[in-house]
Amino acid sequence: KRTVLSLLCIAAASALQPSISRRAFIKSAVVASTASVVKPVIAAVPIAGAKAPEFDLPNSRGEGTTSLKSLTKLGKWTVLYFYPGAFTSGCTLEARGFQRDIQEYRNLNAQIVGVSVDPVEKNAQFCTAEGLDFYMLSDQGGAVSKLYGSALSVPGFGTFSNRQTYFIDPNGDLRWVFTDVESHIPRHSAEVLEKLSELAKA
């Protein structure tokens, strides 16, 4: 029988097998978990209204690192979205949605930034392949994903970023969190724009 551990190995390798969707992986993991002694640990999500956790991570543009301070000093809203892995079907669909609506985000004085545990090189390849006008940050080891409550950790194996989206206002405050993204990836960007418009006008 497959354990959660072996299924996470499949998820980690899914960049080489884009046909493996995260939804299918999760469904299989839920079934297999009843026969497994390996229990995943999910980090707690920070409370909206609090200061967003600080970070300073390598970016996919080869420009060194990007910090929360460097993002907020631009006076823009930041849509910080965590995703499991570049080139997987769900992550590709999600990124394309943000790219499709990129001008609408700019009209709302907002910037899109992705985060995953993928290495810089893989994130850079993903951005180039998809023609993305925004960049990704590499959170290898998952430390920042844990701070944001967007991490799935399995003892003895490692940490992955859960698919969650956060709004950080120009003051560096965490204003909104989307935790149930997986079930409606195709319409996620539209939902983000709707909520962001509401908050930006408040």
Number of C-alpha atoms within 10 A of each C-alpha: 7 13 19 25 22 14 17 21 12 16 23 18 14 21 18 13 14 18 13 17 15 21 13 11 16 16 10 15 19 12 13 17 17 12 12 14 10 15 14 18 12 17 16 12 16 18 14 15 13 12 15 21 13 12 15 16 18 18 24 25 18 10 8 10 15 18 14 16 14 11 18 17 11 13 14 18 25 24 23 18 23 27 28 26 29 26 23 21 18 24 21 18 16 22 24 17 17 23 19 13 13 18 13 15 21 13 10 15 17 25 20 20 20 19 30 28 25 24 18 21 14 17 25 21 15 20 21 14 10 13 12 17 14 16 18 29 26 25 25 20 16 22 15 23 26 22 17 24 18 31 30 18 20 17 11 8 13 17 26 28 29 26 24 23 23 21 25 25 24 18 14 23 17 21 18 20 20 14 14 13 18 18 9 12 19 15 13 20 22 15 15 20 18 11 13 23 17 10 13 12 7 6
